[in-house]
């Protein structure tokens, strides 16, 4: 089971905008973004709004034509659906490009474990972008890899957010909310964009009562994230000059399509490097998984582990060498993670995956500046689309922080286990092994597929792989475990070159508690 959660806080305080995000991934996932806007010295406060969105089904929107005037109506409907589908693809591609760019910056700042939600950050920055103009808007558009057209950006997000909904197989919710200072008037067009395209609701608070306001905001965050994220906003972040807090949250809870049986979980060695290892709880499963050998492109291999419902998966990209993570990260600078799933084919795989938890807190202020978004943090920030016309209150972004949590364990679907049993007819075949016992890159993504075509001449034993038409990365990161004091420092599995090999079962007296 996985927990995904993330939060992003935005604050525009006086001449500043504080922006903080927290993400959590694991059995549940959440992401929340907050933006606080305060007017500069000498300005008068106005009123506040807040918005919230939750998503419940994972189906693409269907556009229907009017029965009358069939030719015209159906043509219009089809054109509208095609355009909306294209907008969603453009936004998804932009988010995936941003994932690659953001990972390349964050990996330098976080040599160990890393976890972040590009989708959460992208959603929050879309709320910021809606209020920006001039150079500030241009920098955000380029830095976030947004489509050049605002119509494409916001229509794409509107359809995409509607599609990110829970169903009977998993829980997937997103939420946007605007908290504004009582008396601070927002531009009606800005508020309309946030409500209609980004599904945000509005609330008012008196930020001069900082402790009370922080408690209210944190209470909403805790509700959305099922108490996975607490104390997101500090009373010190708020004051009488705070004008706006924008919050974005994403929460995911899913079961594996093919669950791991806890009875087969064993304590094994995870090789942090070719010469150092730690003991982890290694889960075991032999089943059908989408898989691809990427030796030529990345000197790695990848597997996709689906959640029940077959609309979300976790991809694990494992270097061919124990010490191959730096080379993999170098090659990923020009290779999108979202391009990997369409290349996969379903195969019987003997999978070993560690149980683990990741928790990270990332200050994104310098990161966003390195990605070219500098003016929004300075005195020349242009957020004139946010206040009501005529108020002319200068605002700027002062801080961006994201927190994330991920937990991976054995829980999954009973129905998926039956699928694995059916494939046991090929038990005598030597299946490829995917033994994730050294640092790897991971991502959790949504996807759409085309229906499988039935070929009666095809062998009934041949496994079909649905064609993936659209991927959208919700969470990404890397896992390298964490050395525990007093635990074994041993030789790696492959000499000085660190080539991978099977290792014998070792210490059974410790459990993995890997946290970054």
N, C-alpha and C positions, 0 to 999 in steps of 0.2 A: 504494500500500500504506500502511496506517496502523499506527502503534504507539500503543497506549494503555496507560499504566501509571499506577498511583497507589498511594500508601502512606499509611497513617495509623498513627501511633504514639500509644499511650496509656501514660502512666506515672502510677501512684499511688505516690509516694515519701514515705515517712514520713507526714506530714500532707498529702502532695500526691499528685495523679494527673497524670502527664505524658501528654499525648495529642498524637501527631504523625502526620500523614498525608502520603504522597507519591503523586502520580499522574503517570502518563506516558501521553501519547497519540501515536500515530503509526503506523508500520507494526506496532508491537506495542503492547499496552496492558496496564498493570498497575496495581494499586492495593493498597496495604498499609496496615493500620492496626495500631498497637501501643498497648497500654495497660499501663503499669507501675504496680502498686499497692504501696505500701509502708506499713507500719504506722507509727503515730505514735510519738513518743518514749515509751519505757517499755513498749512492747508487745513481745511475743515473736514472732519469725518462725515461719512454718509452711511448708507445702510448696507446690509449684508445678505448674501444669499448662499444657498448650499444645494448641491444636487447629488443624487444617488442613482445608481443603476444596478440591477441584478440581471443575470442572464441564465436562462433555464433550458433551452433545447439546443441541440447542435445541428440544426438543419439550415440549408441555404434558403433565403427568402424566395418565394414564388410570386411572380407578377402575373395577374390575370387580366385578360382583355375583356372588353364589354361585348356581350353577345350581339347586340345590334351593330350594324355596320361592321360585319365580321372581318372583312378584308383589312380595313383601316385599323380597327381595334386590335386585332391579333398582331398586325405588323407593329403597331405602337408598343404593345405589351412585350413582344419579343425583343424589340430594339431596346426598351427600357431595361429588361432583364439582362441582356447582353452587356449594356453599358454598366450596370451595377456590378455584374460579375467581373468586368474588366477593372472597375474601380477597386474592388476587393483584392484582385490580383496585384494591382499596382501598389496598394497599401501594404499587402503582405510582403511583396518583394522589397519594398522600402524598409520594412521592419527587419527583414532578413539581412539586407545589406547593412543596416545599422547594427545588427547583432555582431556581424563580422568586425566592423570598425570598432565597436565598443569593446569587444573581447580583446582585440589587439592592443588597446590602451590599458585595459584593466589587468591583463596578464603580467605586464611589466611592474605594476604596483602591487600585485598579489602573487608572489612566487609559489605559495602553497595552495591550499584549497580556495576555490572561488565559486561564487554563486550570485547570479543577478537575473533580473527579469527585464529583458529588452522591451517586451510588450508593455509592461507597466510603465516604464520610463517614457516610452514613445507615446502612450496614451496621455500621460500627464503633460508632456511637452506639447502635445496637440492643443491642450487647454491654454497653455502659455502662448503658443503660436497664434491662437485666435485673437489674442489681445495685443499682438505686436504689429508694428509697422516699420517701414523703411529698412535700414541696415539691420536692425535687430531681427525683423521677420525674415530677411534674406539669409542671415547667418543660421537661424534656427532651421529654416527649410533645407539648407545645404548640409548642415551638421547632422541633422536627424535623418537625412536621405529621404525626406518627404517628397511626394510628387510635386511638380512645379505648380500644378493647378490646385487652388484651394477647394474648388468644387469636387475634384477627384479625391482629395484628402479627406474631406468631411463626409462626403457621400460614402466613400469606401469604409470609413470608420463606423458610420451609422449601420451599414449592412453587416459588417464584421461583428460589431458588438451584439447585434440582434442574433447572430448565429452562435455566439459563445454562451450557450445555455445548458443547464443541467437536463438530464433525462434519467430514466430508470437505472442506467448503468453507472453513472458517475455524477458527481456534483461539480459544476463549473459555473462560477459567478464572477461578474465584474461589476464594479460600482464606482461612480464618480459623484463627488459632492462638492459644492461651493459653500464655504462659510464666509460671510462678509460682515463687516462692522456695521452695527446699527447706525443708520444715517448716511452711510456711504453708498451713493447712487451708482449703479452699474449701467453701462451702455446697454440698452435693450437689445441691440443687434448681437452684441457679444454674448449676452445671457441666452439669447435664442439659439445661437450656434451651439453653445454648450448643452443646452437642453435637448435640442432636436437631433444633433449629430453625435454628440458624445454622451448622451443619455444622463446628464448630470441633473441632480435636484439641488435646491437652494435652501439654506438656513441662515439665520441672523444671530450674531453673538455680540456681546459687549466685551471686546478684547482688553479693555482696561481692567476687567476682572479676570486677570490672566489664569489664576488657578482654576476658577470655575469653568472658563472657556476650554482650557486644556483637558479638563475632566470630561467635558461633553464630547469633544472631538475624539479623545482616546476611547471613550465608551462606545462610540459608533464604530471605530476601528476594531475594537475587541469583538463587537457583535459580528461584523463581517468576517473576521478572521478566526472566529471560534476561539477567542482568547489566545491565539498563537502570537499575536503582536500586542504588546501592552506598553503603555507610557510612550507612545510614539511622539507626542508633542509635550515639550516641557513648558511649564509656566514662564520660564525665562525666554522662550521663543516668542512670546506674545507681550504686547504692551498697548498703551493707548493709541499708538500710531499705526498699529497693525490694521490693514484694511481688508485683506482677503486671504483666506486659506483654501487652497484647492487640494482635494484628496482623491486619489485613485486607488482602488483596491481590486486585487484578483485573488480568488480562492479556488483551489482545486482539490478534490478528494476522489481517488479512483482505486479500483482493484485491478490486479493483473488479469489479463485474459487467461493466461496459463500460470496459476499460482505456484510458488515454490513450497514444497513440503518441508516444514520445519524439522522433520525427523532426519532429513538428509543434510541439514546445515552442519558444517564442520569448521573447527578452528584451524586455519591455515595461515601461511605466511604471505603478507602483502609486501612487495619489494618497493620501498620508497626510492631506492637507488640500487645499482648492481651490487652494492656491498652492505646495504642496510635494509632491515625488514622489521615489520611489526606483525603481531598476531591479530587476525580479524576473524569474524564470523562469516564464512563463505557459503552462500546459498548455492544449491545445485538444482539443475533442471535440464532434462533432455526433451526437446519438443520442436515444433516447427516455428521458425522465426525468419523474418525478412533479414537477409544477410548480404554483405558484399565485401569482396577483397579489393582494397584500395592501395595495394602495394605500389603500383605505378604512380598514382597521384599523390598519396600521402604517406607511403611506407607504413600503412596501418590497415586494419580491417574494422568493419562496423556492423553492429547488430541493432535492430529495432525491437524493443520489448513493448508490445501493445497493452493498453489498458482495456478492460472489459468495455465493449461498445464499439471498438475499432474506429475511433475518431481521434484518439490521442495516444501518443507513444513516447517512450523515452529511448533516445538513441545513445549508444555508447560507442565511442571511437577509440579503439585500443591500438597504440603503437606496436609495431612488430618487435621492437626492442624495449627492454625494461627501462632504459634511459632515453627512450625516443620521444618523450613529451616535448622537449624544446624544438626538435625538428618538426614534429607534427604541428605545433603552434606556428612555426615559421611558415609552413606550407598553407596553413589555414588563413593566412593573411590575404590570400587571393582565391580562396576556395570557400564557398558558402556551405555551412552545415546543412541548410535546407535543400541543397542540390543532391545530397546523398540518398535520402529515402527513395526517390524515383528510380535509382539505379539498383535497388535491392531486389533479390529474388528469394522466395521462401524456400528454406532448406531445413532439414533435420539438423539441429545444432545441440551439442553438449555444452551447456552454459554454466559458468561459475561466476557469480557476482557477489561482491561483499555487501553485507548490511552496513549502512552508514547513516550518519546525520551530518548535515552541513549547516552552519550558521555564519553569516557574514554581515558586516556593516561596512558600507562603502561611502565615503565622502566623494560625491561626484562633481563637486565644484571645479576642481582643477581638471578633471577628466573632460568635462564639457568644454572648458576653455581650450584644452589641447585639441579638441575636435572642431575648433573654429568658432565656437559660440562665446564670444568675449564681450560684446557690447551690452548684452542683457545684464551683466554683472557690474557695469560701470555707470558713470554719471550721464553718459549719452544714451542710456537705454530708452527705447521708444515703446511704451506700452499705452499709447494714447487711445487705443480701441477699448480699453477696459473701463475707465470712468465714464460716467454719463457725459454727453456732449456739453461743452462749456465749462467743465470743472478743471481741466488742465492740471492734473496732479501728477508730478513726476514720480515714477516708480521704477524700481530695479530689483533684479534677482540677487540675493545675497548668499544663498546656500542651497546645495542639492545633496541629499543623503538617501541611500537606499539600504534597506535591511532585507535579508533573505534567509529562508530556512528550508531545508530539504531532509526528508527522512525516507529511507528505502528499506523495506523488509519483505517478508515472505507472502503477505496476504494477497489473495487473489480470488479468481472465479472458479467455482467447482466445475462449471461447464467447460471451461478451458482445459481443465485437467483431463476431461474425457477426450478431447481432441488429441492430446498427447498420447493417450492410451491407444487410440485407433491407429496411429502411425507406427506403433510398435511392431507391425508386420515386417518392417525393415530392420529389425533389431540386429541382424547379423552384419549389416553394413557399417563400416567405420565412418562415423559422422565427424564433420569438422568440429574442432573444439574452440570455444571462445572463453578463455580463462583470464578474467580481468583481475589479475593479481599484481598489477603495477599501475602507475598513474595513468589516468585516461580523461578524455573530454566527454562531456555529456550535455544533452539538451532535451527538453520536453516540448513537444510541438503538437499542434493540431493539423489535421489534413483532410482532404476530400479525395474520393476515389471514384473511378468510373466503374459501372457494373461489369462483372465478369461475363464474357461470352461463352456459352456452352458449346463444346465441340465433342460430339458423341464418339468420334473416332479416337479421341485422346484417351490415353491410359487412365483408368480410374485412380491409379496410385499416384499420379502426377499431381503435385501441389500447385494450385493456382496462386498467382500474385496479382492482386488488383492494381490497376494503374493509378498512381497518385497524381492528382492534377493540381493541387495547391497545398503548400505547407506554410505554417506560420509559427515561428519559434516563440514560445511563451517564457521559457526559462533556459538558461545556459550556464555552463561553468566547467570546472575541472575538479577531479578528486585525486588526491595524492596521499590520503591517510594522514596520520600525524604520529610521529614517534612519541612513545610513552616512556617516561623516565624509568630506568631500571629494566626496560624490556630489551629483548635480544637485538644485538647488532651483529648480523651475520653476513656471510658471503652471499652474493646474489646467485641467481640461477644460471647465469651464462658467462662467467668469467669477466674479463675486463671490457668486453664488447657488449655484455648485457643481453645476449640472445635469450629468448624465452624458452623455457622447458618446464615440464611437469615437476612438481615438488612433492615430497612426502609429507604426510600429516604430522604436525608437530604439536607444540603446547596446547592443551585443552583447558587451561585454567584461567584464561582472561577473555574478556569480551571487548569488542571495538567500541570506543566512544570518541570518534574522530570529529573534532570541532575546530573551526578556524575562526 
